Structures are given as C-alpha cells and as structure tokens.
Amino acid sequence: MTGADVVLDVLRSEGVALIFGNPGTTELPLTDALAGCADIDYVLALQEASAAAMADGYARATGRPSFLNLHAAVGLGNAAGNLTNAFANRSPIVVTAGQQDERHLAEDPFLAGDLVGIARPLCKWAHEVRSPDELGTMLRRAFRDALAPPSGPVFLSLRMDHLQRAARPAPARSIVNRAAVATGLNEAAAHLCSVPAGQVALVLGDEVARSGAVASVADLADTLGATAFGAPLFGATLFPPAHSLWGGMLPLTRAEMRDALAPFRVVLLLGGDSFQAILYTAADPVSPETVVLQLSADPLALGRPFPVALGLQGDIRASVEALTPLVAARTDAQAARAAREAAQLRREAESERWLAAADGGDDQEPMDPLAATAAVMSALPLDTPLVSEAPTTGAFARIMHNARSAGTYFFARGGGLGWAMPAACGVALALAPRPVICFVGDGSAMYSPQALWTAANRRLPILFVVMDNRGYAVLRDTLDFWQGRSKQSGDYVALDLDEPRLDFCALAASMGVAASTVRSAREAHEVARAAVATGEPRLLHVPLRAAGDAA
C-alpha cells in the first residue's frame, strides 16, 4: 500500500464519503489516488476559506468528523479564519495540508513551511507525520480526538513523498462509549428540587447539541417546570424552539444576563461558554444568592470563568437521562405542570408581539429588517435548516425559525465573517435532499462568495438570502452602545458599502446561481417560497433600510 492508499482506507472505515478542499501540487498524490475511487468524492471549493467552512457545516450537520485537505502553508493560511470559527464551534474536522517532499526540506523549497506552527492555535493539536508507517496511526488518532470531548479540529501535515511511498496499514478503529456522571447526580437533583417549580433555569451551551441531548434536556425541563435559555450566541439547536419553556437566547452583556436570570434561584449550566459576553459591563451574570450548578464532558469547562456550587463531569445526554428520574422522584408534578402552563401563556403573548411588530412593512422600500425577515421565514417549509450570518437580522431569524427538531440551526460562534455561505453548502451536502436557507449580511457575503460556484456545481438546494443594508450596521449599533449615545447618531469610519454599490445578483449569475432582488415583504415571501420549491441554488437580494434612510 502507498501512503495515499492508507489515507483512503482510513477514510472509508471512518465513514467519510467526501473530501473538502482546493488542491495544489503537494496534494497531487492524494487527488490522483481519488481518480479511480468510486466511494469517496472530492468537493471542490474555489478558495480554502470556503473549503474549511464547508467541512465545518458538514461535520456539524452529520455529528461526525469531516475531512479537509488544504494546499501547503498558503492554503492553511487562507483557511485560518474559518478554522478559527470551527475551533470555537467545536466542530470535529480532520484537517490535513500537503508538505513538501522531505528529501529536500533542508533546502527550504517552494511551498514548504511551518505548517504545524500555523495550525497549532487553530486546532486541538497539530502534528507533522514523520514517516509513511506513522501515517495510518496518526490519521486514526486524529479521527478519534476530533470527536472526543471537547470536540474540535485536529491537524496533520502530510509530506508529499509519504503519500507515494509504501506504508504500513492503519490500526483498527476504536469504539468509544460516552458515560454519565459517576457521582454527584443525587446532590444535583436535591439542589434542583430545593426551590419551587418555576424558580429553576437551565442555560444550554452548544455541547447539548453535540451530545444529542436536545430531547433529553426538554424532558428534564418539563419535569422541573424549568425555563431553558440558550447561552449567548449559541450556534446550534439546543431546545425545541416551539416548546413553552424555551426562553430564547440570554442577552449579550452580563448586566442583562443578571436581569434575565433574576427570577431564578437555581441555575443549571449544561455545557460551557454559558455567560460569554461580547462587551464588558461591571456585573456578574447571576446574583450571589443564586445556586449555580454545571454539567459538562469537558473538565476544563467546569467553573470557568465563574464559580459553581457543584460541577459534574460527564456526557450531557447520558447524565441528563440519569438525572431526570432522580428529579421526578422529588418534584411536585402538579406545580411543574402549572409552571409549564404559565410559560405557555407568556410564549403566546410574546408571539403576538412579534407578529404585530413584523406586520405592516410591505409597502416600505427599502424594507424594514424585521418585516423582511418575517416575510422570508414564513415562506419556508417546516424544519428547514437555517444557516445564519446576518448580524442585523440574524436575531430575528433565530426567533422565527419554525423548527421542531434538532440539527436545524447553525451559527458560527467564532465571530469571523465568511462562514455561512460555504457552511450552508456543507449542511446541504449532509442533509440532502432537504432545502437549506442561508441568511447572510452584505458584508459577510463578500468574504466567501466563491461558495456560490460550489452550490451551482453540486446543484445544492440552498436559498442564499443577502440582507443588504449597505454597510456594517451591527458595528454602528455596537459603537453607539459603547459610546452611550442614541442609535445611529454618530459619525462612522469604514462602515459603509455603498460607493460603489455591490451587485449581488450579477455576482451570483457569474457563478451559475439564479438571483433576484425583491422590493417588498410580499414579494420577498413569494419569491422565497418559489425559490425553495425549485430544489436548486438561488440567491435572494433583500435591500434593507439603513442608517439615514427615511422611514
């Protein structure tokens, strides 16, 4: 066997059917081996940043490690931004890049570089394979470690000649089971049941989705009558969106978090990053009297960065399924039912407020952001997967997403733009033939528009919705908040994208994707519904009211 044969054998045994990448000379031995390979396909991206986000979206949609092949140091550098997102998302990706032939590395040849040094801050670990015989062992370890909690990208540098030389077969694949918390669940149950129903809150991190615990956590919330919140800027479906006990996302500052959690005397954190703020405010996220508990498979997440009264290490799904019966034995079922009914009344009132706010924007041009979002979201089939990177309208889309099941919402917590359009391609490949909707801002869309070509090449059923406010509006709002001034009242530097205007329809057409601009909420609804029904990639350009526009 050659090293390339070993790579393909490992991919098959790990259930990998797709390689994401953009090839170069140092990767030619691998792509050449794929020429006669019927069961592993190469998904071509036109830029490595897009390839990385495609692999990210695919891994998150499948829950299994994806395989990303980059071109030397320059390709790894191009992918760095979206690898930063993948690391923040805890996306299980096996990342490889081609290194030059080891027989002339001492001569500093063209394309050689310190790949491990570049990759190390972006991955759980990074390693350059030292011999063809080591290749299979390190690949097998990479797939295991990418998925092990806390999951995330891992990196291997593959020397070009190692892929061509004879290599030892890879070791067998290990089967790893996730375990519940060994001790402490009875103590946690006692804390959770020490206060009346309705005074317990759950704060859910993305680890809930990664462990497949959405339904289990909903059962625990039902048993307790506990309100469930998503951690700030959560990136996955964490709780059934239509559930009466879903409280939505926690606010983005600690002072506002403290206000949101003030009615609750016990708070259970499921996963990490529960109180991750964007801007600093001088407040703790909970009052000193609140009892805070935490459960995570990652021991480093427990009590970080705020103290907890009880921290438990274990798989969230297995642990919650073991915890729920212990809670049920101590809980007043009638009081929990009353808490659920009260929450349902609050949800219904909130829904009416949202509908009223979204109504009446049809005749406005450019459109009101809330009305435009409501028009598009209401056109989607139930449970349409949503990939979101539209800072101005993404919060609206998150609330309006009409999904009942897990695995239908995707957001990048890393903060780097240019993720959503290629990530939507990865999600669509994973969930085919289901249609996917991608909400993206005008600024975000210009980071990775090359993803449109891959969508057309693969005929992926994605509706790309470009919400165009002609600038970085979220930065205007953030600056106003930071400076304590009235909204959109100040002067802004480098935040406008209107001289010249960006032509998103022409851009999409140049890459084989049909596109149209809509001028009203009614038109947006009708065009979006028709576009989704085609089963082909489409782009919808939605001009929004921006700073300075008349109401």
Residue pairs with C-beta under 8 A, 6 or more apart in sequence:
1 9
1 166
1 167
1 168
1 169
2 29
2 33
2 132
2 163
2 164
2 165
2 166
2 167
3 29
3 132
3 135
3 158
3 162
3 163
3 164
3 165
3 167
4 29
4 30
4 32
4 33
4 163
4 164
5 33
5 167
6 132
6 135
6 136
6 139
6 167
6 168
6 169
6 170
7 30
7 33
7 135
7 139
7 158
7 163
8 33
8 34
8 37
8 40
9 136
9 169
9 170
10 136
10 139
10 140
10 143
10 170
11 19
11 40
11 67
12 39
12 40
13 170
13 173
14 64
14 65
14 143
14 173
15 64
16 40
16 65
16 66
16 67
17 39
17 40
17 41
18 40
18 41
18 42
18 43
18 58
18 66
18 67
18 429
19 34
19 40
19 41
19 42
19 43
19 67
19 68
19 69
20 43
20 45
20 51
20 52
20 54
20 55
20 58
20 66
20 67
20 68
20 69
20 426
21 27
21 42
21 43
21 44
21 45
21 48
21 51
21 68
21 69
21 70
21 71
22 44
22 45
22 46
22 47
22 48
22 51
22 70
22 71
22 75
23 30
23 31
23 42
23 69
23 71
24 71
24 72
24 75
24 98
24 111
25 71
25 98
25 111
25 160
26 71
26 72
26 97
26 98
26 99
26 100
26 111
26 160
27 69
27 71
27 98
28 160
29 160
29 163
29 164
30 69
30 98
30 158
30 163
31 42
33 163
34 40
34 42
43 51
43 54
43 425
43 429
43 454
43 458
44 454
44 457
45 51
45 54
45 422
45 450
45 451
45 454
46 450
46 453
46 454
47 78
47 448
47 450
48 70
48 71
48 75
48 76
48 78
48 79
49 78
49 79
49 81
49 82
49 418
49 422
49 447
49 448
50 82
50 418
50 421
50 422
50 425
50 448
50 450
50 451
50 454
51 68
51 69
51 70
51 79
51 422
52 68
52 70
52 79
52 81
52 82
52 83
52 86
52 93
52 95
52 422
53 82
53 85
53 86
53 418
53 419
53 420
53 421
53 422
53 423
53 426
53 448
53 451
54 422
54 423
54 425
54 426
54 429
54 451
54 454
55 66
55 67
55 68
55 86
55 91
55 93
55 95
55 426
56 66
56 82
56 85
56 86
56 89
56 91
56 93
56 412
56 419
56 423
56 426
57 387
57 410
57 422
57 423
57 424
57 425
57 426
57 427
57 430
58 66
58 426
58 427
58 429
58 430
59 65
59 66
59 86
59 91
59 92
59 93
59 426
60 89
60 91
60 236
60 410
60 423
60 426
60 427
61 385
61 407
61 410
61 426
61 427
61 430
61 431
62 430
63 210
63 212
63 407
64 92
64 147
65 92
65 93
65 94
65 143
65 146
65 147
66 91
66 92
66 93
66 94
66 426
67 93
67 94
67 96
68 79
68 93
68 94
68 95
68 96
68 153
69 96
69 97
69 98
70 76
70 78
70 79
70 95
70 96
70 97
70 98
71 97
71 98
72 97
72 98
72 99
72 100
72 111
72 112
72 113
72 115
73 97
73 111
73 112
73 113
73 114
73 115
73 118
74 111
74 113
75 97
76 97
76 115
76 118
76 119
77 118
79 95
80 118
80 122
81 416
81 418
81 447
82 416
82 418
82 419
82 422
82 448
83 95
83 119
83 122
83 123
83 153
84 122
84 414
84 416
85 412
85 413
85 414
85 415
85 416
85 419
86 93
86 122
86 152
86 153
86 414
87 122
87 123
87 124
87 152
87 153
87 414
88 412
88 413
88 414
88 415
89 206
89 235
89 412
89 413
89 414
90 150
90 151
90 152
90 206
90 207
90 210
91 151
91 152
91 153
92 146
92 147
92 151
92 152
92 153
93 146
93 152
93 153
93 154
94 139
94 142
94 143
94 146
94 153
94 154
94 156
95 119
95 123
95 153
95 154
95 155
95 156
96 155
96 156
96 157
96 158
97 115
97 119
97 155
97 157
97 158
98 111
98 158
98 159
98 160
99 105
99 112
99 113
99 115
99 128
99 157
99 158
99 159
99 160
100 109
100 110
100 111
100 112
100 159
100 160
101 109
101 159
101 160
101 161
102 159
102 161
102 162
103 161
105 112
105 159
115 126
115 128
115 155
115 157
116 126
116 127
116 128
116 155
116 157
119 126
119 155
119 157
120 126
120 155
122 153
122 155
123 152
123 153
123 154
123 155
124 145
124 146
124 150
124 152
124 153
124 154
125 145
125 154
125 155
126 154
126 155
126 156
126 157
127 138
127 155
127 156
127 157
128 156
128 157
128 159
129 135
129 138
129 156
129 157
129 158
129 159
129 162
131 162
132 162
132 165
132 166
132 167
132 168
133 167
133 168
135 158
135 162
135 167
135 170
136 167
136 168
136 169
136 170
136 171
137 170
137 171
138 156
139 156
139 170
140 170
140 171
140 173
140 174
142 154
142 156
143 173
144 174
144 176
145 154
146 152
146 153
146 154
148 176
149 178
149 207
149 210
149 296
149 297
149 298
149 315
150 207
150 272
150 297
150 298
150 300
150 301
151 210
178 211
178 297
178 315
178 317
178 318
179 314
179 315
179 318
180 314
180 315
180 318
180 319
180 321
180 322
181 295
181 312
181 313
181 314
181 319
181 322
181 323
182 314
184 310
184 312
185 312
185 319
185 322
185 323
185 326
186 326
187 310
188 268
188 293
188 295
188 310
188 312
188 323
188 326
189 323
189 326
189 327
189 329
189 330
190 330
191 266
191 291
191 293
191 309
191 310
192 200
192 224
192 226
192 266
192 268
192 293
192 327
193 224
193 327
193 330
193 331
194 266
194 291
195 265
195 266
196 332
196 335
197 224
197 225
197 226
197 331
197 332
197 335
197 336
197 338
197 339
198 225
198 226
198 227
198 335
198 338
198 339
198 342
199 263
199 264
199 265
199 266
200 224
200 225
200 226
200 227
200 264
200 265
200 266
200 267
200 268
201 226
201 227
201 228
201 229
201 247
201 261
201 264
201 266
201 267
201 268
202 217
202 220
202 221
202 226
202 227
202 228
202 229
202 267
202 268
202 270
203 228
203 229
203 230
203 231
203 250
203 261
203 267
203 268
203 269
203 270
203 274
203 275
204 217
204 228
204 229
204 230
204 231
204 234
204 238
204 239
204 270
204 271
205 231
205 234
205 238
205 269
205 270
205 271
205 272
205 273
205 274
205 296
206 231
206 234
206 235
206 236
206 238
206 271
206 273
206 413
207 270
207 271
207 272
207 296
207 297
207 298
207 301
207 316
208 214
208 217
208 236
208 238
208 239
208 270
208 271
208 316
209 236
209 237
209 238
209 406
209 407
210 236
211 297
211 315
211 316
211 317
211 318
212 317
212 406
213 270
213 316
213 317
213 320
214 237
214 238
214 239
214 240
214 406
215 406
216 316
216 317
216 320
216 321
216 324
217 228
217 238
217 239
217 270
217 316
217 320
218 228
218 239
218 240
218 243
218 245
219 320
219 324
220 226
220 320
220 323
220 324
220 327
221 227
221 228
221 239
221 243
221 245
222 245
222 336
222 340
223 324
223 327
223 328
223 331
223 336
224 327
224 331
224 336
225 245
225 331
225 335
225 336
225 337
225 338
225 339
225 340
225 343
226 245
226 268
226 339
227 245
227 246
227 247
227 264
227 343
228 238
228 239
228 243
228 245
228 246
228 247
229 247
229 248
229 249
229 250
229 260
229 261
230 238
230 239
230 248
230 249
230 250
231 249
231 250
231 271
231 273
231 274
231 275
231 276
232 249
232 250
232 251
232 252
232 257
232 273
232 275
232 276
232 277
232 278
233 249
233 252
233 276
233 278
233 411
233 413
234 249
234 411
234 413
235 409
235 410
235 411
235 412
235 413
236 407
236 409
236 410
236 411
237 403
237 405
237 406
237 407
237 408
237 409
239 245
239 246
240 246
240 404
240 405
241 401
241 402
241 403
241 404
242 402
242 404
244 340
244 341
244 343
244 344
244 347
245 340
245 343
246 347
247 260
248 399
249 395
249 398
250 256
250 257
250 260
250 261
250 274
250 275
251 257
251 259
251 260
252 277
252 278
252 279
253 277
253 278
253 279
253 281
253 283
254 275
254 277
254 281
254 283
254 284
254 285
255 281
255 282
255 283
256 281
257 275
257 277
257 285
257 286
258 283
258 284
258 285
258 286
258 287
261 267
261 285
261 286
261 290
262 287
264 290
265 289
265 290
265 291
266 290
266 291
266 293
267 286
267 290
267 291
267 292
267 293
268 293
268 294
268 295
269 292
269 293
269 294
269 295
269 296
269 308
270 294
270 295
270 296
270 316
270 320
271 295
271 296
271 301
271 316
272 296
272 298
272 301
272 304
273 301
273 413
274 285
274 294
275 285
275 305
275 306
277 285
278 478
279 478
279 481
279 482
284 306
285 306
286 292
286 306
291 309
292 306
292 307
292 308
292 309
293 308
293 309
293 310
293 311
293 312
294 301
294 302
294 303
294 308
294 310
294 311
294 312
295 311
295 312
295 314
295 316
295 319
295 320
296 302
296 311
296 312
296 313
296 316
297 313
297 314
297 315
297 316
298 313
299 313
302 308
302 311
302 312
302 313
303 311
312 319
354 374
354 399
354 400
355 374
357 370
358 370
358 371
358 373
358 374
358 400
359 371
359 374
360 371
361 367
361 368
361 370
361 371
361 372
361 375
361 521
362 371
362 520
362 521
362 522
363 520
364 371
364 520
364 545
364 551
365 519
365 520
365 543
366 469
366 543
366 544
366 545
366 546
366 549
367 519
367 520
367 521
367 524
367 542
367 543
367 544
367 545
368 544
368 545
369 392
369 393
369 396
369 467
369 469
369 544
369 545
370 393
370 396
371 521
372 393
372 467
372 521
372 524
372 542
372 544
373 393
373 396
373 397
373 400
373 439
373 467
374 396
374 400
374 521
375 521
375 522
375 524
375 525
375 528
376 437
376 439
376 465
376 524
376 525
376 528
376 540
376 542
377 396
377 397
377 400
377 401
377 402
378 400
378 525
379 524
379 525
379 526
379 528
379 529
379 532
380 402
380 435
380 437
380 528
380 529
380 532
381 435
381 532
382 402
382 403
382 404
383 402
383 403
383 404
383 405
383 408
384 402
384 403
384 408
384 434
384 435
384 436
384 437
384 532
385 403
385 407
385 408
385 409
385 410
385 427
385 431
385 434
385 436
385 437
386 397
386 398
386 401
386 403
386 408
386 409
386 410
386 436
386 437
386 438
386 439
387 410
387 411
387 420
387 423
387 424
387 427
387 436
387 437
387 438
387 439
388 394
388 397
388 398
388 409
388 410
388 411
388 420
388 438
388 439
388 440
389 411
389 412
389 417
389 419
389 420
389 421
389 438
389 439
389 440
389 441
389 444
390 397
390 420
390 439
390 440
390 441
390 444
390 465
390 467
391 441
391 444
391 472
391 473
391 474
392 441
392 467
392 469
392 473
392 474
392 544
393 439
393 441
393 467
393 544
394 411
394 439
397 439
398 409
398 411
401 408
401 409
403 409
407 431
410 423
410 424
410 427
412 419
412 420
412 423
417 443
417 444
417 447
418 444
418 447
418 448
419 444
419 447
419 448
420 438
420 439
420 440
420 444
421 438
421 440
421 444
421 445
421 448
421 449
421 451
421 452
421 464
422 448
422 450
422 451
422 454
423 438
424 436
424 437
424 438
424 451
424 455
424 460
424 462
424 464
425 451
425 454
425 455
425 458
425 460
425 462
427 436
428 434
428 436
428 455
428 458
428 460
428 461
428 462
429 458
429 460
432 460
432 461
433 461
433 535
434 461
435 461
435 462
435 463
435 532
435 535
436 460
436 461
436 462
436 463
437 462
437 463
437 465
437 532
438 462
438 463
438 464
438 465
439 465
439 467
440 464
440 465
440 466
440 467
441 466
441 467
441 468
441 469
441 473
441 474
442 466
442 467
442 468
442 469
442 470
442 471
442 497
442 502
442 504
443 471
443 472
443 497
445 464
445 466
445 504
446 497
446 502
449 507
449 511
450 511
452 464
452 507
452 508
452 511
452 512
452 513
452 537
452 539
453 511
453 512
454 460
455 462
455 464
455 513
455 537
456 511
456 512
456 513
456 537
457 512
459 536
459 537
460 537
461 532
461 534
461 535
461 536
461 537
462 537
462 538
463 528
463 531
463 532
463 537
463 538
463 539
463 540
464 508
464 513
464 537
464 538
464 539
464 540
465 528
465 539
465 540
465 542
466 504
466 539
466 540
466 541
466 542
467 542
467 544
468 502
468 504
468 541
468 542
468 543
468 544
469 544
469 545
469 546
470 496
470 497
470 498
470 501
470 546
471 492
471 495
471 496
471 497
471 498
471 546
471 547
472 495
472 497
473 495
473 546
473 547
475 492
475 495
476 488
476 490
476 492
476 495
476 547
477 487
477 488
479 490
479 492
480 486
480 487
480 488
480 489
480 490
483 490
488 547
488 548
492 547
504 515
504 517
504 539
504 541
505 515
505 516
505 517
505 539
505 541
508 514
508 515
508 539
509 515
513 537
513 538
513 539
514 536
514 537
514 538
514 539
515 538
515 539
515 540
515 541
516 527
516 539
516 540
516 541
517 541
517 542
517 543
518 524
518 527
518 540
518 541
518 542
519 543
524 540
524 542
527 540
528 540
531 538
531 540
532 538
545 551
